[in-house]
Amino acid sequence: MKNYKIPKGQMRSLAEGFGACLATDHITVEGRPVGYMYRTEPDINEHNGWVFMSGDESQEYADTAENWNYYDTNTIANYDPDIVKYLGAAIGSSFERDSEGKFIVVTD
């Protein structure tokens, strides 16, 4: 069983109605801020396509399914409220934090 950094009873309503997203344990268990996020075509009906990572995950960590889980997007917004203003971005969007801690658009 995972020990989440923020207990369920402490969740605030920050991003209700966005559906489910995918995030790593770096965020929900370790409490690291979102450092990289991108939106893909949803792979299941409830998924909105958003994937949230700290940006410090190794390839081995990212390849381990147990390090990931689906969450209500509001849950991840509670861990890092800075994501909220980007949730309406189109599929194919990706953002990372710069050295000043602000999200910038990632382009290929």
Sequence and secondary structure as in RCSB ss.txt:
>XXXX:A:sequence
MKNYKIPKGQMRSLAEGFGACLATDHITVEGRPVGYMYRTEPDINEHNGWVFMSGDESQEYADTAENWNYYDTNT
IANYDPDIVKYLGAAIGSSFERDSEGKFIVVTD
>XXXX:A:secstr
    SS GGG   SSTTS EEEEEHHHHTT     EEEE   SSTTEEEEEEE S   HHHHT GGGEEEEEHHH
HHHH GGGGGGTT  TT EEEE TTS EEE   
